[in-house]
Amino acid sequence: MSIYSGKCDLKDHIAGYGGWFNSERKLVKIGDPNVNVYYSDEMLDFIAFKAKTGGVIHQHKRLKVDLFNQNFIAKKCDQFKIIEHKKKVSDKRSKCGYREIISYTYSYYGKEYTLKEINKRGVFITVDIHFDTLLDLIPYYPYIVTSACCDENKETVYISSKSYVDEEYEKHLQNGWESKIYEYYKKELQNHYREVVLTWFNPSGREVKEEAIFNSDRKAILSQNIDKNFPVEWYFDGPTKPHWTSPKIIDSNVIEISKDDYDYYLGNWVKVKYVIEKPYDLVLS
């Protein structure tokens, strides 16, 4: 059970993605008869999970339909169709003697509904949650994994629309009980942010500035490997120069400048600021 919800949640789901270790900090396999307790490294788990999911997880959200959002819902749910109905009614104010009234019904998984009928059940759309660093994913640790499918190279993960902690808290309030467990799990997650920041997001002593020379492919090789927990940014000794976007990290020490910045704004010789990747020490839990 996860310490962030009391349930098997997203944090439990990604545990071990980066490998399992024994108490001697050696990589082992699940089921090893010589291992009594398994440990994993949170950052290694995150890196492997991000690689498999492409840095995106998904949610199903239940929406009510109206005239303002129906086209949006149709784009987000391929099982939802808008059916337009046109009706001509007599109107002496019109030159042609009639006017056209447009109304809608809706098809959802092959069955037709009126607006009132469809909103009794609601329509589910899929929304994407993109994450780049571990700090982006931590808020979703207490969410339940509602479905997941994978092969050796890719995984698709759906999580609940609310965290289990929030869902239970709202149920308890509805039943006349203000649970203090809610505060406990929230505090555990908040404390974990502090631990993660101090462990992996402290750039002190690793910030460098250097000149990047971009080749005809708009790529530059830096002298040190980049800590990808931090962005690479342009650095200007004087006033900030106009530019289109920040450099993009391509590889461990390779960055790319946008075509607009290369052609029109900054050219091929620009100073950058980044954080050097530090030697990795396992942080097992």
C-alpha positions as CSV (number, residue, x, y, z in Angstrom):
1,M,0.0,0.0,0.0
2,S,1.3,3.5,-0.9
3,I,2.1,5.9,1.9
4,Y,0.4,8.6,-0.1
5,S,-3.1,7.1,-0.3
6,G,-3.3,3.9,1.6
7,K,-4.1,2.1,-1.7
8,C,-2.2,0.6,-4.6
9,D,-1.8,3.9,-6.5
10,L,0.4,5.4,-9.3
11,K,3.4,5.5,-7.0
12,D,3.1,1.8,-6.4
13,H,2.5,1.2,-10.1
14,I,5.9,2.7,-11.2
15,A,7.9,1.2,-8.3
16,G,10.5,-1.1,-9.8
17,Y,10.4,0.3,-13.3
18,G,14.1,1.2,-13.0
19,G,15.0,-2.2,-11.5
20,W,14.8,-3.9,-8.1
21,F,17.7,-3.9,-5.7
22,N,18.6,-5.9,-2.6
23,S,19.9,-4.5,0.8
24,E,23.4,-4.6,-0.6
25,R,22.4,-2.2,-3.4
26,K,22.8,-4.9,-6.1
27,L,20.4,-5.3,-9.0
28,V,18.2,-8.4,-8.6
29,K,15.1,-10.0,-10.1
30,I,11.7,-10.5,-8.4
31,G,11.4,-14.0,-7.1
32,D,15.1,-14.4,-6.2
33,P,15.1,-16.9,-3.2
34,N,18.0,-15.1,-1.6
35,V,16.2,-11.7,-1.4
36,N,13.8,-11.0,1.5
37,V,13.3,-7.2,0.9
38,Y,13.2,-5.4,-2.5
39,Y,14.2,-1.8,-3.0
40,S,13.9,0.6,-5.9
41,D,15.3,4.0,-6.8
42,E,12.6,6.6,-7.4
43,M,14.4,8.6,-10.0
44,L,15.4,5.4,-12.0
45,D,11.8,4.3,-11.8
46,F,10.6,7.7,-13.1
47,I,13.1,7.7,-16.0
48,A,12.1,4.2,-17.1
49,F,8.4,5.1,-16.7
50,K,8.7,8.3,-18.8
51,A,10.6,6.4,-21.5
52,K,7.8,3.8,-21.7
53,T,4.9,6.2,-21.6
54,G,6.5,8.9,-23.7
55,G,6.0,11.4,-20.8
56,V,2.2,11.2,-20.9
57,I,-0.5,9.5,-18.9
58,H,-4.3,9.8,-19.4
59,Q,-7.5,10.4,-17.6
60,H,-11.2,9.9,-18.4
61,K,-13.3,13.0,-17.6
62,R,-17.1,13.0,-17.5
63,L,-18.6,16.1,-19.1
64,K,-22.1,17.5,-19.6
65,V,-22.9,18.5,-23.1
66,D,-24.0,22.0,-24.2
67,L,-24.0,24.0,-27.4
68,F,-20.6,25.6,-26.4
69,N,-18.6,22.4,-25.8
70,Q,-20.3,19.8,-28.1
71,N,-17.7,20.3,-30.9
72,F,-14.9,20.0,-28.4
73,I,-16.3,16.8,-27.0
74,A,-16.7,15.3,-30.4
75,K,-13.0,15.9,-31.1
76,K,-12.0,14.3,-27.8
77,C,-14.4,11.3,-28.0
78,D,-14.7,9.4,-31.3
79,Q,-17.8,7.6,-30.0
80,F,-19.7,10.9,-29.6
81,K,-21.4,12.3,-32.7
82,I,-23.4,15.4,-33.2
83,I,-26.6,15.0,-35.3
84,E,-27.9,18.2,-36.8
85,H,-31.6,18.6,-37.5
86,K,-32.9,21.4,-39.8
87,K,-36.6,22.4,-39.8
88,K,-38.3,25.0,-41.9
89,V,-41.0,27.0,-40.2
90,S,-43.3,29.7,-41.6
91,D,-42.0,33.3,-41.0
92,K,-43.7,36.2,-42.8
93,R,-40.8,38.5,-41.8
94,S,-38.5,36.6,-44.1
95,K,-38.3,37.3,-47.8
96,C,-38.6,33.7,-48.6
97,G,-41.5,33.2,-46.3
98,Y,-39.8,30.8,-43.8
99,R,-36.9,30.5,-41.5
100,E,-34.7,27.5,-40.6
101,I,-34.5,26.2,-37.1
102,I,-31.5,24.0,-36.2
103,S,-31.6,21.5,-33.3
104,Y,-29.3,18.7,-32.2
105,T,-29.4,15.1,-31.0
106,Y,-26.4,13.1,-30.1
107,S,-25.1,9.6,-30.9
108,Y,-23.0,8.0,-28.1
109,Y,-21.7,4.5,-28.7
110,G,-24.3,4.0,-31.4
111,K,-27.4,5.1,-29.5
112,E,-29.1,8.4,-30.1
113,Y,-30.0,10.8,-27.3
114,T,-31.6,14.2,-26.8
115,L,-29.5,16.8,-24.9
116,K,-31.4,16.0,-21.7
117,E,-31.0,12.3,-22.1
118,I,-27.2,12.5,-22.8
119,N,-26.6,14.7,-19.8
120,K,-28.3,12.2,-17.5
121,R,-25.4,9.9,-18.2
122,G,-22.7,12.3,-19.3
123,V,-20.0,11.8,-21.9
124,F,-16.4,10.6,-21.1
125,I,-13.5,12.2,-22.9
126,T,-9.8,11.4,-22.7
127,V,-7.4,14.1,-21.5
128,D,-3.6,13.9,-21.5
129,I,-1.3,14.7,-18.7
130,H,2.2,15.5,-19.9
131,F,5.1,15.3,-17.5
132,D,8.8,16.2,-18.0
133,T,10.4,15.9,-14.6
134,L,9.7,13.9,-11.5
135,L,8.2,17.0,-9.9
136,D,5.5,17.0,-12.6
137,L,4.5,13.4,-11.8
138,I,4.5,13.5,-8.0
139,P,1.1,15.3,-7.7
140,Y,-0.5,12.2,-9.3
141,Y,1.1,9.6,-6.9
142,P,-2.2,9.2,-4.9
143,Y,-4.3,8.6,-8.0
144,I,-5.5,5.0,-8.7
145,V,-4.4,3.4,-12.0
146,T,-7.7,2.5,-13.6
147,S,-6.2,0.7,-16.6
148,A,-2.8,0.0,-18.1
149,C,-1.6,-1.9,-21.1
150,C,1.9,-2.4,-22.4
151,D,4.4,-4.3,-24.5
152,E,8.2,-4.4,-24.1
153,N,8.7,-0.9,-25.4
154,K,5.5,1.1,-24.7
155,E,2.8,1.5,-22.0
156,T,-0.5,3.4,-21.9
157,V,-1.7,4.3,-18.5
158,Y,-5.0,5.8,-17.3
159,I,-5.5,7.2,-13.8
160,S,-8.6,8.1,-11.9
161,S,-10.1,11.6,-12.4
162,K,-9.4,12.4,-8.7
163,S,-6.9,11.2,-6.2
164,Y,-8.1,8.5,-3.9
165,V,-7.4,10.7,-1.0
166,D,-9.7,13.5,-2.3
167,E,-12.4,11.1,-3.3
168,E,-12.5,9.5,0.1
169,Y,-12.4,12.9,1.8
170,E,-15.4,14.1,-0.2
171,K,-17.3,10.8,0.6
172,H,-16.6,11.2,4.3
173,L,-17.9,14.8,4.3
174,Q,-21.0,13.7,2.5
175,N,-21.6,11.2,5.3
176,G,-21.0,13.7,8.1
177,W,-17.4,12.9,9.0
178,E,-14.4,15.2,8.5
179,S,-11.6,12.8,8.3
180,K,-8.1,13.7,9.6
181,I,-6.5,10.9,7.5
182,Y,-6.9,13.4,4.6
183,E,-4.4,15.8,6.3
184,Y,-2.0,12.9,7.0
185,Y,-1.8,11.8,3.4
186,K,-1.5,15.3,2.2
187,K,1.4,16.0,4.6
188,E,3.2,12.8,3.5
189,L,3.1,14.0,-0.1
190,Q,4.2,17.5,0.8
191,N,7.1,16.1,2.8
192,H,8.1,14.0,-0.1
193,Y,8.4,17.1,-2.4
194,R,11.0,18.4,0.0
195,E,12.9,15.2,0.0
196,V,12.9,15.0,-3.8
197,V,13.9,18.6,-4.3
198,L,16.8,18.3,-1.8
199,T,18.0,15.0,-3.4
200,W,17.7,15.7,-7.1
201,F,16.8,19.3,-7.7
202,N,19.7,21.2,-6.0
203,P,21.8,22.8,-8.7
204,S,24.3,24.5,-6.3
205,G,27.8,24.2,-7.7
206,R,26.7,22.7,-11.0
207,E,25.5,25.7,-12.9
208,V,27.7,26.6,-15.8
209,K,27.7,29.1,-18.7
210,E,29.4,28.5,-21.9
211,E,29.3,29.4,-25.6
212,A,27.4,27.0,-27.9
213,I,28.4,26.8,-31.5
214,F,25.6,25.5,-33.7
215,N,26.4,23.6,-36.9
216,S,24.4,23.7,-40.1
217,D,22.0,21.2,-38.6
218,R,21.4,23.7,-35.8
219,K,22.9,21.4,-33.2
220,A,25.7,22.2,-30.7
221,I,27.8,19.9,-28.5
222,L,28.3,21.1,-24.9
223,S,31.4,20.4,-22.9
224,Q,29.5,18.6,-20.1
225,N,26.5,16.3,-19.8
226,I,23.2,18.1,-19.0
227,D,21.1,17.4,-15.9
228,K,17.7,17.0,-17.7
229,N,15.9,18.0,-14.5
230,F,16.7,21.5,-15.4
231,P,16.2,23.5,-18.7
232,V,19.0,24.8,-20.9
233,E,18.6,28.6,-21.3
234,W,20.1,31.3,-23.3
235,Y,22.5,33.5,-21.3
236,F,23.2,37.1,-22.4
237,D,26.0,39.2,-20.8
238,G,24.1,42.4,-21.6
239,P,20.4,43.1,-22.4
240,T,18.3,40.1,-23.4
241,K,18.3,39.6,-27.1
242,P,15.0,38.9,-28.9
243,H,14.5,35.2,-29.5
244,W,11.8,32.8,-30.5
245,T,12.2,29.9,-28.0
246,S,14.7,28.2,-25.6
247,P,17.2,25.6,-26.8
248,K,16.0,22.0,-27.0
249,I,17.9,19.2,-25.3
250,I,18.5,16.5,-27.9
251,D,21.0,14.1,-26.1
252,S,23.2,14.0,-23.0
253,N,25.3,17.0,-24.1
254,V,23.6,18.0,-27.4
255,I,21.2,20.9,-27.8
256,E,19.3,22.3,-30.8
257,I,18.4,25.9,-31.7
258,S,15.1,26.6,-33.4
259,K,15.2,27.5,-37.1
260,D,13.8,31.0,-36.4
261,D,16.5,31.8,-33.8
262,Y,19.2,30.4,-36.0
263,D,18.1,32.3,-39.1
264,Y,16.8,35.5,-37.8
265,Y,17.5,36.2,-34.1
266,L,20.6,34.6,-32.5
267,G,22.7,33.1,-35.2
268,N,25.1,30.2,-34.7
269,W,27.1,31.4,-31.7
270,V,25.2,31.8,-28.5
271,K,26.0,31.6,-24.8
272,V,23.9,29.1,-22.8
273,K,23.3,28.3,-19.1
274,Y,22.7,24.8,-17.9
275,V,23.2,22.4,-14.9
276,I,25.8,19.7,-15.2
277,E,24.7,16.2,-14.6
278,K,26.0,14.8,-11.3
279,P,27.3,11.2,-10.7
280,Y,24.3,9.1,-9.8
281,D,24.0,7.6,-6.3
282,L,21.2,5.1,-5.7
283,V,18.5,6.4,-3.3
284,L,16.7,3.2,-2.4
285,S,13.4,2.9,-0.6
